[in-house]
Amino acid sequence: MTVERVRAWLADRIACATHVDPSEISHDDYFDSFGLDSARALVLAGELETWLGIELEATALWYHPTVSELAAYIVSETIATETITTETIAAETIATEEIRFGTAEHRAPTRTQI
């Protein structure tokens, strides 16, 4: 997922909603300047979630009010989520292999783990 791809998607959806050509959507203008009311912004957020396969915070469009800002935020969050998922999978795989091959260390819980 790239910022450019998210920008293009957002511009296309806004253009469709406002009946203008996507080239007329400035990536640095505020969403409300396109005439999007709060109801249409929620629909846009829902469509975006479906397209991306992720859940956006309810305030994402509020805190990132332009195409450029929202696209950058989405890509940064997607990368962070993918990193966390990859690290979690790697840790779980290592733990499973240690248990499977009997190399897992059996330790008493530390005070912070209790």
MIZA-64190 format. One record per residue: residue in one letter; x, y, z of N, C-alpha, C in turn. Coordinates in nm, 3 decimals. Example, Ala and Ser with C-alpha at 12.3 -4.5 7.8 and 13.67 -1.06 7.14 Angstrom:
2
SITE residuo     nxx     nyy     nzz    caxx    cayy    cazz     cxx     cyy     czz
SITE       A   1.319  -0.569   0.780   1.230  -0.450   0.780   1.320  -0.330   0.780
SITE       S   1.285  -0.225   0.708   1.367  -0.106   0.714   1.290   0.003   0.787
//
This chain:
114
SITE residuo     nxx     nyy     nzz    caxx    cayy    cazz     cxx     cyy     czz
SITE       M   0.086  -0.117   0.000   0.000   0.000   0.000   0.090   0.123   0.000
SITE       T   0.064   0.214  -0.090   0.143   0.337  -0.097   0.054   0.458  -0.073
SITE       V   0.118   0.567  -0.034   0.045   0.692  -0.014  -0.021   0.734  -0.145
SITE       E   0.049   0.719  -0.255  -0.006   0.759  -0.385  -0.131   0.680  -0.419
SITE       R  -0.129   0.551  -0.389  -0.245   0.468  -0.420  -0.365   0.508  -0.335
SITE       V  -0.343   0.536  -0.208  -0.453   0.578  -0.120  -0.504   0.715  -0.163
SITE       R  -0.412   0.806  -0.197  -0.455   0.939  -0.246  -0.544   0.926  -0.368
SITE       A  -0.501   0.843  -0.464  -0.578   0.826  -0.588  -0.716   0.768  -0.558
SITE       W  -0.722   0.669  -0.467  -0.850   0.610  -0.431  -0.941   0.714  -0.368
SITE       L  -0.886   0.790  -0.271  -0.966   0.893  -0.204  -1.015   0.998  -0.303
SITE       A  -0.927   1.045  -0.390  -0.966   1.146  -0.489  -1.076   1.093  -0.580
SITE       D  -1.065   0.968  -0.620  -1.166   0.907  -0.707  -1.302   0.899  -0.636
SITE       R  -1.302   0.855  -0.509  -1.427   0.842  -0.434  -1.490   0.979  -0.407
SITE       I  -1.407   1.078  -0.373  -1.459   1.213  -0.349  -1.515   1.271  -0.479
SITE       A  -1.445   1.249  -0.587  -1.491   1.299  -0.718  -1.624   1.235  -0.755
SITE       C  -1.637   1.107  -0.728  -1.762   1.037  -0.757  -1.876   1.094  -0.673
SITE       A  -1.849   1.119  -0.546  -1.952   1.171  -0.455  -1.993   1.314  -0.489
SITE       T  -1.899   1.390  -0.544  -1.927   1.532  -0.571  -1.947   1.561  -0.720
SITE       H  -1.943   1.457  -0.801  -1.968   1.468  -0.945  -1.870   1.561  -1.016
SITE       V  -1.742   1.546  -0.981  -1.638   1.621  -1.051  -1.531   1.523  -1.099
SITE       D  -1.441   1.570  -1.182  -1.332   1.487  -1.231  -1.230   1.468  -1.118
SITE       P  -1.174   1.349  -1.102  -1.075   1.326  -0.995  -0.956   1.422  -1.001
SITE       S  -0.922   1.470  -1.120  -0.810   1.563  -1.132  -0.840   1.698  -1.066
SITE       E  -0.968   1.726  -1.041  -1.006   1.851  -0.977  -1.000   1.843  -0.823
SITE       I  -0.971   1.726  -0.770  -0.964   1.709  -0.625  -0.821   1.737  -0.580
SITE       S  -0.804   1.847  -0.509  -0.672   1.881  -0.456  -0.646   1.796  -0.332
SITE       H  -0.529   1.738  -0.328  -0.493   1.650  -0.215  -0.467   1.728  -0.087
SITE       D  -0.456   1.859  -0.097  -0.426   1.941   0.020  -0.543   2.026   0.068
SITE       D  -0.658   2.013   0.004  -0.777   2.084   0.049  -0.847   2.002   0.156
SITE       Y  -0.914   2.073   0.248  -0.988   2.005   0.353  -1.109   1.933   0.294
SITE       F  -1.144   1.818   0.355  -1.257   1.740   0.305  -1.385   1.823   0.297
SITE       D  -1.408   1.911   0.395  -1.532   1.989   0.391  -1.536   2.088   0.275
SITE       S  -1.420   2.121   0.218  -1.419   2.212   0.103  -1.477   2.145  -0.022
SITE       F  -1.490   2.012  -0.019  -1.548   1.940  -0.132  -1.700   1.925  -0.117
SITE       G  -1.753   1.980  -0.007  -1.896   1.973   0.016  -1.940   1.841   0.077
SITE       L  -1.846   1.769   0.139  -1.881   1.644   0.206  -1.936   1.675   0.345
SITE       D  -2.059   1.637   0.369  -2.113   1.654   0.504  -2.068   1.537   0.591
SITE       S  -2.102   1.540   0.717  -2.055   1.436   0.809  -2.108   1.298   0.770
SITE       A  -2.230   1.292   0.721  -2.287   1.163   0.680  -2.209   1.104   0.563
SITE       R  -2.178   1.188   0.466  -2.102   1.140   0.348  -1.959   1.103   0.389
SITE       A  -1.903   1.176   0.484  -1.768   1.144   0.532  -1.767   1.007   0.600
SITE       L  -1.873   0.975   0.674  -1.883   0.843   0.737  -1.895   0.732   0.633
SITE       V  -1.970   0.758   0.529  -1.983   0.661   0.420  -1.846   0.640   0.355
SITE       L  -1.776   0.751   0.330  -1.642   0.743   0.271  -1.548   0.661   0.361
SITE       A  -1.553   0.685   0.490  -1.469   0.611   0.585  -1.503   0.462   0.581
SITE       G  -1.630   0.429   0.573  -1.672   0.290   0.564  -1.623   0.223   0.437
SITE       E  -1.634   0.295   0.326  -1.586   0.242   0.199  -1.434   0.221   0.204
SITE       L  -1.366   0.314   0.268  -1.221   0.306   0.282  -1.182   0.184   0.366
SITE       E  -1.255   0.162   0.475  -1.229   0.045   0.559  -1.248  -0.085   0.480
SITE       T  -1.353  -0.089   0.401  -1.379  -0.208   0.319  -1.267  -0.229   0.219
SITE       W  -1.226  -0.123   0.152  -1.119  -0.132   0.052  -0.987  -0.176   0.114
SITE       L  -0.955  -0.121   0.230  -0.828  -0.151   0.296  -0.831  -0.280   0.377
SITE       G  -0.951  -0.319   0.421  -0.961  -0.436   0.506  -0.916  -0.409   0.648
SITE       I  -0.924  -0.283   0.691  -0.887  -0.245   0.827  -0.997  -0.157   0.885
SITE       E  -0.994  -0.140   1.015  -1.090  -0.050   1.080  -1.020   0.081   1.112
SITE       L  -1.079   0.190   1.069  -1.025   0.322   1.098  -1.083   0.374   1.229
SITE       E  -1.007   0.456   1.297  -1.061   0.524   1.414  -1.172   0.616   1.368
SITE       A  -1.272   0.634   1.451  -1.386   0.718   1.415  -1.344   0.862   1.387
SITE       T  -1.233   0.905   1.446  -1.186   1.044   1.431  -1.080   1.061   1.323
SITE       A  -1.052   0.957   1.246  -0.943   0.963   1.148  -0.959   1.080   1.050
SITE       L  -1.079   1.098   0.996  -1.100   1.207   0.901  -1.096   1.344   0.969
SITE       W  -1.127   1.348   1.097  -1.123   1.473   1.172  -0.978   1.516   1.197
SITE       Y  -0.896   1.421   1.240  -0.756   1.453   1.272  -0.665   1.457   1.149
SITE       H  -0.711   1.401   1.039  -0.634   1.399   0.914  -0.728   1.449   0.804
SITE       P  -0.754   1.581   0.800  -0.864   1.636   0.721  -0.838   1.662   0.573
SITE       T  -0.726   1.614   0.520  -0.701   1.628   0.376  -0.669   1.492   0.317
SITE       V  -0.679   1.481   0.187  -0.644   1.357   0.119  -0.500   1.317   0.151
SITE       S  -0.408   1.413   0.142  -0.266   1.383   0.169  -0.243   1.337   0.312
SITE       E  -0.302   1.408   0.407  -0.282   1.373   0.548  -0.342   1.238   0.581
SITE       L  -0.463   1.212   0.533  -0.529   1.085   0.562  -0.454   0.970   0.495
SITE       A  -0.410   0.989   0.373  -0.336   0.883   0.303  -0.206   0.849   0.376
SITE       A  -0.133   0.951   0.420  -0.008   0.928   0.493  -0.036   0.855   0.625
SITE       Y  -0.141   0.895   0.694  -0.179   0.831   0.820  -0.213   0.684   0.797
SITE       I  -0.295   0.658   0.698  -0.337   0.520   0.669  -0.217   0.432   0.638
SITE       V  -0.128   0.480   0.554  -0.011   0.400   0.517   0.077   0.376   0.639
SITE       S   0.096   0.479   0.722   0.180   0.460   0.841   0.116   0.361   0.938
SITE       E  -0.017   0.366   0.954  -0.086   0.272   1.041  -0.083   0.130   0.984
SITE       T  -0.097   0.118   0.853  -0.093  -0.012   0.788   0.044  -0.076   0.806
SITE       I   0.149   0.003   0.787   0.285  -0.047   0.805   0.308  -0.089   0.949
SITE       A   0.262  -0.008   1.044   0.277  -0.041   1.186   0.203  -0.170   1.219
SITE       T   0.083  -0.186   1.168   0.003  -0.306   1.193   0.071  -0.428   1.133
SITE       E   0.121  -0.414   1.009   0.190  -0.526   0.944   0.316  -0.565   1.022
SITE       T   0.388  -0.466   1.075   0.509  -0.494   1.152   0.475  -0.568   1.279
SITE       I   0.373  -0.521   1.350   0.331  -0.587   1.473   0.285  -0.730   1.443
SITE       T   0.208  -0.748   1.338   0.159  -0.880   1.301   0.275  -0.972   1.267
SITE       T   0.371  -0.924   1.190   0.487  -1.004   1.152   0.568  -1.042   1.274
SITE       E   0.590  -0.947   1.365   0.666  -0.976   1.487   0.593  -1.075   1.575
SITE       T   0.461  -1.063   1.585   0.382  -1.155   1.665   0.387  -1.295   1.607
SITE       I   0.372  -1.306   1.477   0.377  -1.437   1.412   0.514  -1.500   1.432
SITE       A   0.621  -1.420   1.417   0.756  -1.473   1.435   0.776  -1.522   1.578
SITE       A   0.732  -1.446   1.676   0.746  -1.486   1.817   0.666  -1.612   1.847
SITE       E   0.544  -1.619   1.793   0.461  -1.737   1.815   0.523  -1.860   1.748
SITE       T   0.580  -1.842   1.631   0.644  -1.953   1.560   0.764  -2.005   1.639
SITE       I   0.846  -1.915   1.690   0.962  -1.954   1.770   0.917  -2.029   1.894
SITE       A   0.817  -1.977   1.964   0.767  -2.042   2.085   0.713  -2.181   2.054
SITE       T   0.639  -2.193   1.945   0.583  -2.322   1.905   0.694  -2.422   1.874
SITE       E   0.795  -2.376   1.801   0.906  -2.464   1.766   0.984  -2.506   1.891
SITE       E   1.001  -2.415   1.985   1.071  -2.449   2.109   0.995  -2.556   2.186
SITE       I   0.864  -2.542   2.191   0.782  -2.641   2.262   0.786  -2.774   2.185
SITE       R   0.772  -2.766   2.056   0.768  -2.885   1.971   0.897  -2.966   1.981
SITE       F   1.011  -2.898   1.983   1.139  -2.967   1.986   1.198  -2.978   2.126
SITE       G   1.120  -2.936   2.226   1.164  -2.951   2.363   1.278  -2.860   2.404
SITE       T   1.291  -2.748   2.333   1.399  -2.655   2.368   1.348  -2.536   2.447
SITE       A   1.220  -2.534   2.476   1.164  -2.422   2.554   1.217  -2.429   2.695
SITE       E   1.257  -2.318   2.747   1.307  -2.312   2.885   1.187  -2.300   2.978
SITE       H   1.191  -2.376   3.084   1.085  -2.368   3.184   1.136  -2.281   3.297
SITE       R   1.078  -2.163   3.309   1.121  -2.067   3.411   1.006  -2.038   3.505
SITE       A   1.041  -2.011   3.628   0.940  -1.964   3.721   0.903  -1.822   3.683
SITE       P   0.777  -1.785   3.698   0.738  -1.648   3.664   0.812  -1.546   3.750
SITE       T   0.846  -1.434   3.688   0.911  -1.327   3.762   0.804  -1.245   3.833
SITE       R   0.848  -1.157   3.920   0.754  -1.074   3.997   0.666  -0.991   3.906
SITE       T   0.719  -0.942   3.794   0.640  -0.859   3.703   0.539  -0.940   3.623
SITE       Q   0.558  -1.072   3.616   0.466  -1.155   3.542   0.349  -1.204   3.627
SITE       I   0.359  -1.185   3.758   0.256  -1.233   3.849   0.146  -1.132   3.864
//
